[in-house]
Amino acid sequence: MKSVYILLSNTGSLPNRAIKAVTAAPYNHASLALDQDMTRIYSFGRRKPTNPFWGGFVEEDFVQGTFSWYPYSTCAVYELQLSRRNYQKLERIVHAFKRNHKTFLYNYVGLLGVPVNQPIDVPASYFCSQFVSEVLKRSGTTLFLKPSPLVTPDDFRHHEDLTLIY
């Protein structure tokens, strides 16, 4: 068995506060970490910390990335055990995202479908929790019965197969 980690965070940024006003959830961003040291963290979010409107696939960095701009960020880390085979599939899928990162956009339209329970799937576009859910599903680990464009960061927080470790 191999572990992956789901990092849920709240930066306190303006877009984060706007989402929190609608969701009332403590964390409104989800990331997928492939190692316990949190050196390989992936998500969909800001490509530049200073521009919340230019989003896409990102390799997150606590030292130089968006998190560094928000030192009072809060987070929770959940561990998920995968079979070695599913972990290897997940690594290949994430590597394909990395290799083609310029072709992916942030799914702003998809966010509108969440509150009305209507999945809006835009080709080559994801929002953070949609990405984490979809990568897990494609690797053979389906956590939710609902479509990935309806999965929220709070859904991970309440999933019984995830172990809170921080």
RAQUIZI-V93706 format. One record per helix or strand of 2 or more residues. SS is the DSSP state (hx for helix, st for strand). FROM is the first residue (numbers start at 1). LEN is the number of residues. If there is no record, write none. Layout:
{{SS:FROM:LEN} {SS:FROM:LEN}}
//
This chain:
{{st:2:9} {hx:14:10} {st:29:5} {st:41:8} {st:51:10} {hx:66:4} {st:74:9} {hx:84:16} {hx:101:3} {st:105:2} {hx:108:7} {st:125:2} {hx:128:11} {hx:148:3} {hx:153:5} {st:163:2}}
//
